[in-house]
Amino acid sequence: MIVSPAFSCASGEYLEMKNQVCSKCAEGTYSLGSGIKFDEWDELPAGFSNVATFMDTAVGSSEGKADSCNNSSWTPRGNYIESNRDDCTVSLIYAVHLKKSGSVFFEYQYIDNNIFFEFFIQNDQCKEMESTADKWVKLTDNGEWGSHSVTLKSGSNILYWRTTGILMGSKVVKPVLVKNITIEGVAYTSECFACKPGTFSDKPGASGCQVCPRDTYSEKGAKECTKCKEEMYYAEEGSSACTERPPCTSKDFFQIHTPCDKEGKTQIMYKWIEPKICREDLPDALTLPPSGERQDCPPCNPGFYNNASSSCTPCPPGTFSDGTQECKACPAGTEPALGFEYKWWNILPGNMKTSCFNVGNSKCDGMNGWEVAGDHIQSGAGGSDNDYLILSLYISGFKPPTSVTGATGSELGRITFVFETICSADCVLYFMADINRKNTNVVESWERSKERQSYTHIISKNASFTFTWAFQRINEGQDSRQFINDMAKIYSITVTNAVDGVASSCRACALGSEQSGSCVPCPPGHYIEKESSQCKECPANTFLSIHQVYGQEACIPCGPGSKSTKDHSACFSDCLVSYVKDNQSLNYNFSNLSQVGSLMSGPSFTSRGTKFFHFFNISLCGNEGKKMAICTDNITDVTLKDMVAESEDFSNFVGAFVCQSTIIPSDSKGFRTALALQSNSLADRFLGTTVETTLDNISIKSEMFPPSPSKIPDVHFFYKSSTVTTSCENGRATVVTMRCNPNKPDQGELSVPSSCPAGTCDGCTFYFLWESAEACPLCTEQDYHEIEGACKKGFQETLYVWNEPKYCIKGVPLPEKRTSTCETVDFWLKVGAGVGAFTAVLLIALTCYFWKKNQKLEYKYSKLVMTTNSKECELPAADSCAIMEGEDNEEEIVYSNKQSLLGKLKSLATKEKEDNFESVQLKSSRSQNI
């Protein structure tokens, strides 16, 4: 008989080569027929290989980096194989030759999106098969195993399980776990596989082996399991040998509280951790402490009451209780504030569950992950230190009270819990949220010991939620129990606005008609007036508080430069900003920058040299309060122009005024596309815009950015994020500084501080500088001046030009050229020349006149002097010199020591020294008689 290539045997059979027939496998063995199964991972099975590289092509693969990945590999952990935990790229490879078409199937656990998990197939020419075009493996929920299968073509197939860690910060990635790899399509198998230790096959023709029950063991190829001596030894399920029972210690028992009895008492009980593996009869062994100590029961939780029974009952609808008194109806004009407040832990509340889970074994299946302890609930013992101890709370939905219906803000409710962790090892407490039971995501986590503290998570969508707390003492693949005293404690859990909640108090509501007296919802943006208990709209430019709507103080004023939406749900900027400086009004219009701006800062590098970028999307003004910036994980187009959320439950979708993603470029890790992760909101509430550097305790320091070269003030947009993190107790804040820069038109340029390339120096407050000509103020009449031209042919032109440098845009346009009539310069020149000539002639005439008159005087004087010299010894004659009686003197004599004007001119001209003479002015009597 000749076996054809497509020939195969059924499961549980093998091909007996001698007789060329299919025969059943013997007891203790199994066969898949035409398949191969790998379910034993104590060591790497034959045919598998590890290849580790540091695939950062952009940075360069230096020998140091390549050598640092030599120790990275997939590690067998017994029932499964575990991937690397660093940022090396490690491939688990298996080559198989199929005689016919088949498939590959495996189970996996992949919970951390900081590690990228690919599964793909290549042929013998190292070309990827079309069947693995979508090679990215989907994430699984925490603690759950997923499955993945791909069809295989006949011929050579090389299977790759490849992981690449992205270490951002100090957190270590959670590894990928793979088990039960099954390959179908092998033509036949010539032998059966022996059952691995801890399993058995008791019938011929088995297609698989069964696991040995607890306190039994088996060796390889066993037909049945052997029992251990229960008094001295024990064995877990699937054990290959029995283990000696150790002496009992305090780590082997725990304390619980019984439900309250009719007398209001609870008993403290001590129980062994099941299954009990220790012995009490050995030296130094502890025995179980006595149980039964009675204590007073704690009161009921708020919203519940104890109606003379041993249990607490929820208050009926419309009533409330603080947990110590009977339920009472809410007074008129009020309604119950529904929610849950768990602060007493005598029994586990009805909407909470606890469990234990281990990825590698079933030792803690059925155990309580958490135990109630009076004033707190604490993590339980578990089966081993790497168990996940799980506590979950289910809330069917969120709805604000009737009185708050008008407050249409982003917060529908919140969950707050007070906790602490006490650890001596690397324990982790996870807080997770599952929306509509579709996908569980880690909201926050805390490592090592943490002091008692409070954490709040905001609920922004109306959906059913399952909140989960998972505590793990160590994250290592071992079955030991060395850190049982490490624990997490939760003291209180408070949930507001729960649909199926109870009430611990009542709150004011708006009344309907006077006849009914019942509560009615206020329209959006309305508060309850204290005097009349009626709805009244909030004043303009205020928004309604989402926490209380009683009284006008519930209407909170908007910040500077902002206005409220029509429904008073939020404040927003219309991109128009005004500012008065030096009696001059500056008006800004940022409308052209209202579209989403993007910034890619970096590159930055991890400690191992992986290149990454910080990617920011900024929606400066939004759309009347609607946040337009979008960030999402696992994207290929970082521009996000057409990105729209497919549904409300898209867990990696973030919409905000400012959001951030970490981008791993395609050339950084050998990926075909860019990858984005760690998307989060930096700003979901607009506070205001101002030229001041401080608003609502958020400040921007002057040294954060270089000073502006112009005198135009920067305009700062302030935002806040409601998301609270362990490092940012008050949430994140963002400041976007708008700066006028005429040299950067259109969208301009976005930048981050040079001292903080990630946009933040403390991880809580982010700063951005947006320089653009569109950030300049609108032009006014003060931004240009006029220039008058020359008067030509009776006309003069006036031009208008912008002041340089120009620090304005749009606004008042530049006036058109103006032409006016004028007198020419030639006319005025002629007039000036005529006036000048007339003045010159006049001056010459006056000079001549006074010169001639002065000459006459000098002549008279000279004559008088000569007459005097000729008769110097003679007395004057009586008829000529004396004055006769009754006769008037003919001349008046005036003496002067002063030189005449002409004399002065002559002396200056001749430069001769002249004697001063007395000048006598004679005036005849005849002249007086005239």
Long-range contacts (C-beta under 8 A, 24 or more apart in sequence): 3-187, 3-188, 5-99, 5-100, 5-187, 6-99, 6-100, 6-187, 7-187, 7-188, 8-33, 8-34, 8-99, 8-100, 8-186, 8-187, 8-188, 9-33, 9-34, 9-188, 9-189, 11-35, 11-207, 12-204, 12-205, 12-206, 12-207, 13-205, 14-188, 14-189, 14-190, 14-191, 14-192, 15-188, 15-189, 15-190, 17-190, 22-188, 24-204, 24-205, 25-192, 25-201, 25-204, 25-205, 25-206, 26-192, 26-204, 27-201, 27-202, 27-203, 27-204, 27-206, 27-223, 28-194, 28-195, 28-200, 28-201, 28-221, 28-222, 28-223, 29-192, 29-193, 29-194, 29-195, 29-201, 29-206, 29-221, 30-192, 30-193, 30-195, 30-201, 30-206, 30-207, 30-208, 30-209, 31-189, 31-192, 31-193, 31-206, 31-207, 32-182, 32-184, 32-189, 32-207, 33-188, 33-189, 33-207, 34-100, 34-102, 34-184, 34-185, 34-186, 34-187, 34-188, 34-189, 35-102, 35-182, 35-183, 35-184, 35-185, 35-186, 36-96, 36-182, 36-183, 36-186, 36-189, 37-180, 37-181, 37-182, 37-183, 37-193, 37-208, 38-180, 38-181, 38-182, 39-79, 39-179, 39-180, 39-181, 39-196, 40-196, 41-76, 41-77, 41-78, 41-79, 41-80, 41-81, 41-179, 42-76, 42-78, 43-76, 44-74, 44-76, 44-81, 47-94, 47-95, 47-96, 48-92, 48-93, 48-94, 49-92, 49-93, 49-94, 50-74, 50-90, 50-91, 50-92, 50-93, 51-90, 51-91, 51-93, 52-84, 52-88, 52-89, 52-90, 52-91, 53-88, 53-89, 53-90, 54-87, 54-88, 54-89, 54-608, 54-609, 55-89, 55-164, 55-669, 55-670, 56-609, 56-610, 56-611, 56-668, 56-669, 57-667, 57-668, 57-670, 58-603, 58-611, 58-665, 58-667, 58-668, 59-605, 59-609, 59-610, 59-611, 59-668, 65-608, 65-609, 68-608, 74-161, 74-178, 75-477, 77-177, 77-360, 77-477, 78-360, 78-477, 79-179, 79-238, 79-360, 79-361, 80-177, 80-178, 80-179, 80-359, 80-360, 81-177, 81-178, 81-179, 82-175, 82-176, 82-177, 82-477, 83-115, 83-117, 83-161, 83-163, 83-175, 83-176, 83-177, 83-178, 84-163, 84-165, 84-175, 85-165, 85-172, 85-173, 85-174, 85-175, 86-165, 86-167, 86-173, 86-608, 87-164, 87-165, 87-166, 87-167, 87-606, 87-608, 87-610, 88-164, 88-165, 88-608, 89-162, 89-163, 89-164, 89-669, 89-670, 90-162, 90-163, 90-164, 91-160, 91-161, 91-162, 92-160, 92-161, 92-162, 92-178, 93-158, 93-159, 93-160, 93-161, 94-158, 94-159, 94-181, 95-156, 95-157, 95-158, 95-159, 96-152, 96-156, 96-157, 96-159, 96-183, 96-186, 97-155, 97-156, 97-157, 98-152, 98-153, 98-154, 98-155, 98-157, 98-185, 98-186, 98-187, 99-154, 99-185, 99-186, 99-187, 99-188, 100-154, 100-185, 100-187, 101-151, 101-152, 101-153, 101-154, 101-185, 102-151, 102-152, 102-154, 102-183, 102-184, 102-185, 102-186, 103-149, 103-150, 103-151, 103-152, 103-183, 103-184, 103-185, 104-149, 104-150, 104-152, 104-157, 104-159, 104-181, 104-182, 104-183, 104-184, 105-147, 105-148, 105-149, 105-180, 105-181, 105-182, 105-183, 105-184, 106-147, 106-148, 106-149, 106-178, 106-179, 106-180, 106-181, 106-182, 107-145, 107-146, 107-147, 107-178, 107-179, 107-180, 108-137, 108-140, 108-145, 108-146, 108-147, 108-148, 108-176, 108-177, 108-178, 108-179, 109-140, 109-143, 109-144, 109-145, 109-146, 109-176, 109-177, 109-359, 110-137, 110-138, 110-139, 110-140, 110-146, 110-176, 110-177, 111-139, 111-140, 111-141, 111-142, 111-174, 112-173, 112-174, 112-175, 113-139, 113-633, 113-634, 113-652, 113-677, 114-165, 114-166, 114-167, 114-168, 114-171, 114-173, 114-174, 114-677, 114-678, 115-163, 115-164, 115-165, 115-166, 115-173, 115-174, 115-175, 115-176, 116-163, 116-164, 116-165, 116-166, 116-669, 116-671, 116-675, 117-161, 117-162, 117-163, 117-176, 118-160, 118-161, 118-162, 118-163, 119-148, 119-150, 119-159, 119-160, 119-161, 119-162, 120-160, 120-162, 121-150, 121-152, 121-157, 121-158, 121-159, 121-160, 122-157, 122-158, 122-160, 123-153, 123-155, 123-156, 123-157, 123-158, 124-155, 124-156, 124-158, 126-158, 129-153, 129-157, 136-634, 139-439, 141-434, 141-439, 141-440, 142-388, 142-430, 142-432, 142-440, 142-442, 142-468, 142-470, 143-357, 143-359, 143-388, 143-390, 143-470, 145-179, 145-359, 152-183, 152-184, 152-185, 154-185, 159-183, 164-669, 166-606, 166-610, 166-612, 166-664, 166-669, 166-677, 167-606, 167-607, 167-608, 167-610, 168-606, 168-612, 168-662, 168-677, 168-678, 174-475, 177-359, 194-220, 194-221, 195-220, 195-221, 195-222, 196-220, 197-222, 197-240, 197-241, 198-237, 198-238, 198-239, 198-240, 199-238, 200-224, 200-225, 211-237, 211-238, 212-237, 212-238, 212-239, 213-237, 214-275, 215-242, 217-241, 217-242, 231-279, 232-279, 234-275, 234-277, 236-361, 236-363, 236-479, 237-361, 237-362, 237-363, 238-361, 243-277, 245-277, 245-278, 245-279, 246-277, 246-278, 246-279, 246-282, 247-278, 247-279, 247-282, 247-283, 247-284, 247-285, 247-286, 248-278, 248-279, 248-280, 248-282, 248-285, 248-286, 248-287, 249-278, 249-285, 249-286, 250-286, 250-485, 251-381, 251-481, 251-484, 251-485, 252-276, 252-277, 252-278, 252-286, 253-286, 253-288, 253-289, 254-371, 254-380, 254-381, 255-371, 255-373, 256-371, 256-372, 256-373, 257-295, 257-345, 257-346, 257-372, 257-373, 257-374, 259-310, 259-311, 259-346, 259-347, 260-297, 260-306, 260-310, 260-311, 260-346, 261-310, 262-308, 262-309, 262-310, 264-296, 264-297, 264-306, 265-294, 265-295, 265-296, 265-297, 266-294, 266-295, 266-296, 266-297, 266-346, 266-374, 267-291, 267-292, 267-293, 267-294, 267-295, 268-292, 268-293, 268-295, 273-381, 274-367, 295-374, 297-346, 298-344, 298-345, 298-346, 298-374, 298-375, 299-323, 299-324, 299-344, 300-324, 300-344, 301-340, 301-341, 301-342, 301-343, 301-344, 301-349, 302-341, 302-343, 302-502, 302-504, 302-505, 303-339, 303-340, 303-341, 303-501, 303-502, 303-503, 303-504, 304-502, 311-347, 314-502, 315-502, 315-503, 319-503, 320-502, 320-503, 320-504, 320-505, 320-506, 321-503, 321-504, 322-504, 322-505, 323-504, 330-503, 330-506, 331-506, 332-511, 332-517, 333-508, 333-509, 333-511, 333-517, 333-519, 333-533, 334-506, 334-507, 334-508, 334-509, 334-519, 335-401, 335-402, 335-403, 335-506, 335-507, 335-509, 335-519, 336-401, 336-502, 336-503, 336-505, 336-506, 336-507, 337-401, 337-496, 337-503, 337-504, 337-505, 337-506, 337-507, 338-401, 338-497, 338-498, 338-499, 338-501, 338-502, 338-503, 339-413, 339-494, 339-495, 339-496, 339-497, 339-498, 339-501, 339-502, 339-503, 339-504, 340-395, 340-493, 340-494, 340-495, 340-498, 340-501, 340-502, 341-492, 341-493, 341-494, 341-495, 341-504, 342-492, 342-493, 342-494, 343-375, 343-491, 343-492, 344-374, 344-375, 345-372, 345-373, 345-374, 345-375, 345-376, 345-377, 346-372, 346-374, 347-372, 348-372, 348-377, 349-393, 351-393, 351-394, 351-395, 351-500, 352-391, 352-392, 352-393, 352-394, 353-391, 353-392, 353-394, 354-380, 354-389, 354-390, 354-391, 354-392, 355-390, 355-392, 356-380, 356-382, 356-383, 356-387, 356-388, 356-389, 356-390, 357-387, 357-388, 357-390, 358-382, 358-383, 358-384, 358-386, 358-387, 358-388, 359-388, 360-386, 360-477, 360-479, 361-479, 363-387, 363-479, 369-471, 370-469, 373-489, 375-491, 376-489, 376-490, 376-491, 377-489, 377-490, 378-487, 378-488, 378-489, 378-490, 379-471, 379-487, 379-488, 379-489, 381-481, 381-484, 382-473, 382-481, 382-484, 383-479, 383-481, 384-478, 384-479, 384-480, 384-481, 385-425, 385-473, 385-474, 385-476, 385-478, 385-480, 385-481, 385-482, 385-483, 385-484, 386-472, 386-473, 386-474, 386-475, 386-476, 386-477, 386-478, 387-472, 387-473, 388-470, 388-471, 388-472, 389-470, 389-471, 389-472, 389-488, 390-468, 390-469, 390-470, 391-468, 391-469, 391-470, 391-490, 392-466, 392-467, 392-468, 392-469, 393-466, 393-467, 393-468, 393-493, 393-495, 394-464, 394-465, 394-466, 395-464, 395-465, 395-466, 395-467, 395-495, 395-498, 395-499, 395-500, 396-464, 396-498, 396-499, 396-500, 397-462, 397-463, 397-464, 397-498, 397-499, 397-500, 398-459, 398-462, 398-463, 398-465, 398-497, 398-498, 398-499, 399-462, 399-497, 399-499, 400-497, 400-546, 401-497, 401-507, 401-509, 402-509, 402-510, 402-519, 402-520, 402-521, 403-507, 403-508, 403-509, 403-510, 403-519, 403-521, 403-522, 403-528, 403-549, 403-550, 404-497, 404-546, 404-548, 404-549, 405-521, 405-522, 405-524, 406-521, 406-522, 406-523, 406-524, 406-525, 406-526, 406-527, 406-535, 406-544, 406-549, 406-567, 407-524, 407-544, 407-545, 407-546, 407-549, 407-569, 408-524, 408-525, 408-567, 408-569, 409-543, 409-544, 409-546, 409-569, 409-570, 410-458, 410-460, 410-546, 410-570, 410-684, 410-685, 410-722, 411-458, 411-459, 411-460, 411-546, 411-722, 412-459, 412-460, 412-461, 412-462, 412-497, 413-459, 413-495, 413-496, 413-497, 413-498, 414-456, 414-457, 414-458, 414-459, 414-495, 414-496, 415-456, 415-457, 415-459, 415-467, 415-493, 415-494, 415-495, 415-496, 416-454, 416-455, 416-456, 416-457, 416-492, 416-493, 416-494, 417-454, 417-455, 417-469, 417-490, 417-491, 417-492, 417-493, 417-494, 418-452, 418-453, 418-454, 418-490, 418-491, 418-492, 419-450, 419-452, 419-453, 419-455, 419-488, 419-489, 419-490, 419-491, 420-450, 420-451, 420-452, 420-453, 420-488, 420-489, 420-491, 421-446, 421-448, 421-449, 421-450, 421-471, 421-486, 421-487, 421-488, 421-489, 422-449, 422-485, 422-486, 422-487, 422-488, 422-489, 423-448, 423-449, 423-473, 423-483, 423-486, 423-487, 424-483, 424-485, 424-486, 425-473, 425-474, 425-482, 425-483, 425-486, 426-474, 426-475, 427-471, 427-472, 427-473, 427-474, 427-483, 427-486, 427-488, 428-471, 428-472, 428-475, 429-469, 429-470, 429-471, 429-488, 430-468, 430-469, 430-470, 430-471, 430-472, 431-455, 431-457, 431-467, 431-468, 431-469, 432-467, 432-468, 432-469, 432-470, 433-457, 433-465, 433-466, 433-467, 433-468, 434-465, 434-466, 434-467, 434-468, 435-461, 435-463, 435-464, 435-465, 435-648, 435-649, 435-651, 436-463, 436-464, 436-649, 437-464, 437-466, 438-649, 439-649, 439-651, 440-466, 440-468, 441-651, 444-725, 444-726, 446-726, 452-491, 455-724, 455-726, 456-724, 457-724, 458-722, 458-723, 459-497, 461-648, 463-648, 463-649, 507-548, 507-550, 508-533, 508-550, 509-533, 510-534, 510-535, 522-549, 524-567, 524-568, 524-569, 525-564, 525-566, 525-567, 525-568, 525-569, 526-568, 527-551, 527-552, 527-554, 527-555, 528-554, 537-568, 538-564, 538-568, 540-564, 541-571, 542-568, 543-568, 543-569, 543-570, 543-571, 544-568, 544-569, 558-688, 559-686, 559-687, 559-688, 559-689, 559-690, 559-695, 559-696, 559-718, 560-688, 560-689, 560-690, 560-695, 561-688, 561-689, 561-690, 562-686, 562-687, 562-688, 562-689, 565-624, 565-625, 569-625, 570-625, 570-685, 570-686, 571-625, 571-686, 571-687, 571-688, 572-621, 572-622, 572-624, 572-625, 572-686, 573-620, 573-621, 573-622, 573-686, 573-688, 573-689, 573-717, 574-621, 574-624, 575-620, 575-621, 577-689, 577-715, 579-691, 579-713, 579-715, 581-713, 584-780, 584-782, 585-780, 586-712, 586-713, 586-777, 587-777, 587-778, 587-811, 588-715, 588-738, 588-775, 588-776, 588-777, 588-778, 589-778, 589-810, 590-620, 590-621, 590-715, 590-738, 590-774, 590-775, 591-621, 592-746, 592-774, 593-620, 593-738, 593-747, 593-748, 593-770, 593-772, 593-774, 593-775, 594-619, 594-620, 594-621, 594-622, 594-623, 595-628, 595-747, 596-628, 596-629, 596-630, 596-640, 597-747, 597-750, 597-770, 598-638, 598-639, 598-640, 598-750, 599-750, 599-751, 599-752, 599-768, 600-638, 600-663, 601-751, 601-752, 601-757, 601-758, 601-759, 602-757, 603-665, 604-757, 604-758, 610-664, 610-668, 610-669, 611-664, 611-665, 611-668, 612-662, 612-663, 612-664, 612-665, 612-668, 613-662, 613-663, 613-665, 614-660, 614-662, 614-663, 614-752, 614-757, 614-758, 614-759, 615-660, 615-661, 615-662, 615-663, 615-676, 616-658, 616-659, 616-660, 616-682, 616-750, 616-759, 616-768, 617-658, 617-659, 618-657, 618-658, 618-736, 618-750, 618-768, 618-770, 619-656, 619-657, 619-658, 620-657, 620-717, 620-736, 620-738, 620-770, 622-657, 622-686, 625-686, 627-655, 627-656, 627-657, 627-684, 628-655, 628-657, 629-655, 629-656, 629-657, 629-658, 629-659, 630-654, 630-655, 630-659, 631-656, 631-659, 631-660, 631-661, 631-676, 631-679, 631-680, 631-681, 632-661, 632-676, 632-679, 633-661, 633-676, 633-677, 633-678, 633-679, 634-675, 634-676, 634-677, 635-661, 635-674, 635-675, 635-676, 636-673, 636-674, 638-663, 638-674, 638-676, 652-679, 653-679, 654-679, 654-680, 654-681, 655-681, 656-681, 656-682, 656-683, 656-684, 656-721, 657-683, 657-684, 657-685, 657-686, 657-719, 657-734, 658-682, 658-683, 658-719, 658-734, 658-736, 658-766, 658-768, 659-683, 660-759, 660-766, 680-723, 681-721, 681-723, 681-732, 682-719, 682-721, 682-732, 682-734, 682-766, 683-719, 683-720, 683-721, 683-732, 683-733, 683-734, 684-719, 684-720, 684-721, 684-722, 684-723, 685-719, 685-720, 685-721, 685-722, 686-717, 686-718, 686-719, 687-718, 687-719, 687-720, 688-718, 689-715, 689-716, 689-717, 689-718, 690-715, 690-716, 690-718, 691-715, 691-716, 692-716, 696-720, 698-733, 698-735, 698-765, 700-735, 700-737, 700-767, 704-753, 704-755, 704-767, 705-737, 705-739, 705-751, 705-753, 705-767, 705-769, 708-739, 708-740, 710-740, 710-805, 710-807, 711-807, 712-740, 712-776, 712-777, 712-807, 714-738, 714-739, 715-775, 727-763, 727-764, 728-763, 728-764, 730-764, 731-764, 732-764, 732-765, 732-766, 733-764, 733-765, 733-766, 734-765, 734-766, 734-767, 734-768, 735-765, 735-766, 735-767, 735-768, 736-768, 736-770, 737-767, 737-768, 737-769, 737-770, 738-770, 738-772, 738-775, 739-769, 739-770, 739-771, 739-772, 739-775, 740-771, 740-772, 740-773, 740-775, 740-776, 740-777, 740-807, 741-771, 741-772, 741-773, 741-775, 741-776, 742-773, 742-776, 742-805, 742-806, 742-807, 742-809, 743-773, 744-771, 744-772, 744-773, 745-772, 745-773, 745-774, 746-772, 746-773, 746-774, 747-772, 747-774, 748-772, 748-773, 748-774, 748-775, 773-809, 774-809, 776-807, 776-808, 776-809, 777-807, 777-808, 777-809, 777-811, 778-808, 778-809, 778-810, 778-811, 778-812, 779-808, 779-809, 779-810, 779-811, 779-812, 779-813, 780-808, 780-811, 780-812, 781-812, 783-807, 783-808, 783-811, 783-812, 784-814, 784-815, 791-822, 791-823, 791-824, 791-825, 792-824, 793-824, 794-821, 794-822, 794-823, 794-824, 795-819, 795-820, 795-821, 795-822, 796-820, 796-821, 796-822, 850-901, 850-902, 851-902, 854-900, 854-901, 854-902, 854-903, 855-902, 857-900, 857-919, 857-921, 858-900, 858-902, 860-922, 861-917, 861-919, 861-920, 864-920, 864-922, 865-917, 888-925, 889-925, 890-924, 890-925, 890-926, 891-922, 891-923, 891-924, 891-925, 892-921, 892-922, 892-923, 893-920, 893-921, 893-922, 894-919, 894-920, 894-921, 894-923, 895-919, 895-920, 896-920, 896-921
